[in-house]
């Protein structure tokens, strides 16, 4: 993987567990599948991310430098590259984690593959719950 650069201050990002952090502005770069996994763990269920477009000055993707979409997820304003990930300014990831349960997958959107995952999650919850 090429070196990632901060969309805010253009400094190199440091790997921090499943995310990448900027030591200067304290922002975080998170791959979208990693974000889903983090939110599912926090919500203890499958989640669906209802991205809502907003109008703001676009920032460059930390990975490919293309302009990212400016979006809201819950009440948090974010920058998103559909291919590579989501940029969180300082404290935005914490704010989003507090809203994790808002993104639960509704029963009407569960597909055959998801039903298997949901059943597995229920069994695991009974074992460890």
C-alpha positions in Angstrom: 0.0 0.0 0.0 1.3 3.5 -0.9 1.9 5.9 1.9 -1.4 7.6 3.0 -1.5 11.4 3.4 -3.8 13.5 5.6 -6.6 15.2 3.6 -6.4 18.2 6.0 -2.7 18.9 6.5 -1.0 16.6 3.9 1.2 14.9 6.5 1.8 11.1 6.4 -0.7 9.0 8.3 0.5 6.5 10.9 -1.1 3.1 11.3 -3.1 2.8 14.5 -4.7 -0.6 14.8 -7.4 -0.8 12.1 -7.2 2.9 11.3 -4.6 5.4 10.2 -4.1 8.6 12.3 -2.6 12.0 11.6 -0.4 13.1 14.5 -0.7 16.8 13.5 -4.5 17.3 13.3 -5.6 14.1 15.1 -7.8 13.0 12.2 -8.4 9.3 11.3 -8.6 7.4 8.0 -10.8 4.3 8.1 -11.5 1.9 5.3 -15.3 1.6 4.9 -15.4 -2.2 5.5 -13.4 -1.6 8.7 -15.9 1.2 9.7 -18.8 -1.2 9.2 -17.0 -3.8 11.4 -16.3 -1.3 14.1 -19.9 -0.1 14.2 -21.3 -3.6 14.1 -19.1 -4.5 17.1 -20.3 -1.4 18.9 -24.0 -1.9 18.1 -23.8 -5.7 18.6 -25.7 -6.2 15.3 -25.4 -5.7 11.6 -25.4 -2.1 10.5 -26.3 -0.3 7.3 -24.7 3.1 6.6 -27.2 5.7 5.4 -24.9 8.2 3.7 -26.5 11.6 3.1 -24.8 13.9 0.6 -24.0 17.4 1.8 -22.5 20.5 0.1 -19.1 21.4 1.3 -15.6 21.9 0.0 -14.3 18.5 -1.0 -11.0 17.1 0.3 -8.6 14.8 -1.4 -8.7 11.0 -0.6 -5.9 10.0 1.6 -5.1 7.1 -0.7 -5.8 8.2 -4.3 -6.1 12.0 -3.9 -9.3 12.2 -5.9 -12.0 14.5 -4.5 -14.0 12.8 -1.8 -17.8 13.1 -1.4 -18.9 15.3 1.5 -21.5 13.3 3.4 -23.3 13.1 6.7 -23.6 9.8 8.6 -26.1 10.3 11.5 -25.3 13.8 12.8 -21.6 13.6 11.8 -20.2 15.4 8.8 -17.6 13.3 7.0 -15.5 13.0 3.8 -15.8 9.7 1.9 -14.1 8.0 -1.0 -16.3 5.1 -2.1 -13.3 3.1 -3.2 -10.9 3.7 -0.2 -12.4 5.0 3.0 -13.7 7.7 5.2 -12.0 10.7 6.8 -12.8 11.6 10.4 -11.6 15.0 11.8 -10.6 14.9 15.4 -13.4 13.5 17.7 -15.7 12.7 14.8 -15.1 8.9 15.1 -15.9 9.0 18.8 -19.1 11.0 18.0 -20.1 8.4 15.4 -19.4 5.4 17.7 -21.9 7.0 20.2 -24.5 6.7 17.4 -23.7 3.2 16.3 -27.1 1.7 17.4 -28.9 4.2 15.0 -27.4 2.3 12.0 -28.9 -1.2 12.8 -30.0 -3.0 9.6 -33.8 -3.1 9.4 -35.5 -6.5 9.1 -36.8 -5.6 5.6 -33.3 -5.1 4.2 -31.8 -8.4 5.4 -30.8 -10.7 2.5 -30.2 -14.5 2.5 -26.5 -14.1 3.3 -27.2 -11.5 6.0 -29.8 -13.8 7.6 -27.1 -16.3 8.1 -24.8 -13.7 9.6 -27.6 -12.4 11.8 -28.4 -15.9 13.1 -24.7 -16.4 13.8 -24.6 -13.1 15.7 -27.6 -14.1 17.8 -26.0 -17.5 18.7 -22.8 -15.8 19.7 -24.7 -13.3 21.7 -26.5 -16.1 23.6 -23.1 -17.8 24.2 -21.4 -14.7 25.4 -24.3 -12.5 26.4 
